Amino acid sequence: MQNTLAARYARALADAVREGDALEKTAGELELLSRIYRESKPLRDFLLNPAFPARRKGEALAEIVRGGGLSAPTGRLLQILLERRRTGLLPDISVEFRRIEEKALNRVSVEVTTAFPLDPALREKLAGSLEKFTGKTVRLDARVDPSVLGGARARIGSVVYDGTVAARLRKLKQQLIGER
C-alpha cells in the first residue's frame, strides 16, 4: 500500500510541475529531502512523534524548505504529507518521482561500480556506450568498491551486468570445483 500511495503523490507532484526543467529540479529536491530524512534520526523521530504539535512540525519543515531554497510545489507536498501523517513516505515518493522524471525525459539511471574512481574521459566514454546500449540518456552514478578488483558492474533498474574481475574469478572457481 505504501508504494501505491507514494506513486500517487509522485504522479500528482509531477502533474503539478510538468515542465522538463521543473521535473529535474523537483527530483533533485526530493532526493535531497529523502536523504536528509533517512540520515537524520532526530528529524525523523520529531516528525513521526505525535507528542509534538503539528504546528511546530510545519514550522520546522517550512524552515527546511526556505533554507534549502526548495520550490513551492515541493514545500506544498511536505505540508500535505505532514497534515496526513505520511512523512514516512518521502523516500518512496522520491524514488517514484525519479522514475516518472526519467520516463518523461527518456533517461535512465545507471549505477556503475569500479575498483577505482573513473577519470572524466573514461566516465564520458562509458556513459556514451551505455546510452547506445539503452537507447536513452544516461545519468551515471559512479561508485568505487575496491573488492571488485577490476572491470565494472552496471545496474540498470533491477538488472545487473557484472563484468568485474571478482565475478570472473567466482565463475572460474565454480567451473573448477564443478569439474572435479
N, C-alpha and C positions, 0 to 999 in steps of 0.2 A: 504494500500500500504506500510506503514511503516513496518508492521510486515513481509511482503513478502521480502522487502529489507533487513531487519535485519536478517531474516532467510538465505538469500543468502550469506550475509557477514559471518555469523556464520558458514555455511557449507564450504565456501571457506577457512576460517581460520582453521577449523577442518581438512580439507583435507591437509592443509599445515603442520600441527603438528601431524599427525596421531597416534603417539605412546601414550600408556596409561598414562605414567607419564607426557608427554608433554600436553596431554589433561587436566589433573588435574591442572597442573601449569598454563596453559593458562586460564582456567575457573576461577581460583583464581585471576589472574591478571585482567581479565575483570570485575570481581565483585568489586575489589578494585577501578579500574578506574571509574566504573559506580557509586560507592558510592561517590567518590570524585566529580564527575561531578554533581550528584544530590545535594550534600550538599554544594557545593561551588558556590554560585550565582555569585561572581565576575569572577570566571573562566569561567562559562557558558556564562555570558554576553560578556566576552572577546572573546571567541571562536566563538560566534554567531554574533558578531558585524562586519558588513562589512567595517567599518571605519578603523579597524586595518588591516595592511598588512598581507597577508598570510605567508610571511617570518617570521614575528615576532611570529605569532601563531605557526608555525612549530618549531621555536626555543624553545618556551615555552613547547610544547609537547615533544620535544626531551629531554629537561631537566627533565621533569616528568619521562620519560622512563629511563634515566640514573640514576636519583636519586632513583627511585623505584626498580632498578635492574631488569627491565622487559625484557622479551625475545624479540629477533629481530622480530619474526612474529607479536607480539602484537604491537610493535612500528611501524611496516610497516602498520598494519591495521589503526592505528591512523593517519598516514600520508595520507593514501588513503581517509579516512573519511574527513580529513581536505581539501584535494585537491578537493573533490567532494561536499564540504559544507554539509556534513552529520554527523557531530559530534553529533548531537542530537539523532542519532540512537544508540549511545553507550549503554544506559541502556537496550534497547530491544535486541541488539546483545548479551549482557551478558546473558540475560535470555535464548535466543535461543541456545547459545553455551552450557550453563549448561545442557539443555535438550539433546543435542547431546552427550555431555560427559557422562551423566547418562545412556543413552541408550547404548552407546558403552561399558561401563564398568558394565552394569547390576546393576545400582544403582538407588536409589530413595531418594529424599529429603523429609523429614517429619518434619513439624513444630509442636512441641508439646508445649502446653501451660498448665502450672500448677500454683497453688496458691503460691508455694514456690519453691526455687531452688532444682533441683534434685541432690541427692548425687551421687557420681560416681557409686556405686553399683546398685542403682535403675535405673540410666541412662543406664547402660550396660544391665540390665535385660529388660528394656523397648525396647531398640534397638534390642535385641535378639527376643523378641516377635513380634516386627514389621517386622523383617526380615523373620520370619516364615510366618507371615500373607501375606506379599507382594511377597515372593519368591525372593527378591532382597537384595543386600547390602544396608543398610540404612545409610543415612547421616542425623543425628539428629540435628535439630535446636531447642534447648530448650529455651523457653521464660517464663517469670514469669508475671502473672497477678493476683493480689490478689482478683479481683472481681469474679473469677471462684469458689472461696470458698474452693474447694477441688476437687479431681479427676483429670482428664486430658482431653484435647481436642487435637486431632491429625488431621492435614491437610496433605493429600497426594494428591498432584496435586490440583484438584478443589473439591475433596471430603473431607468432614469434618466428623469426628467421634467424637461426643461430649458426653463424659461420666463425665462431670463436675457436681458438686453439684448444681451450679447455673442453669444448663439446666434441671436437675431433678426437682428442685423447680418450674421452669417455667412450666414444663409439668404437675406437680401436681396441680398448680394453675389453669391451663386451664381445667383440668379434674374436679376440684371442681366447677369452675364457670359454666362449661357446664352441670353439673348435677343438677343445681338448678331448 
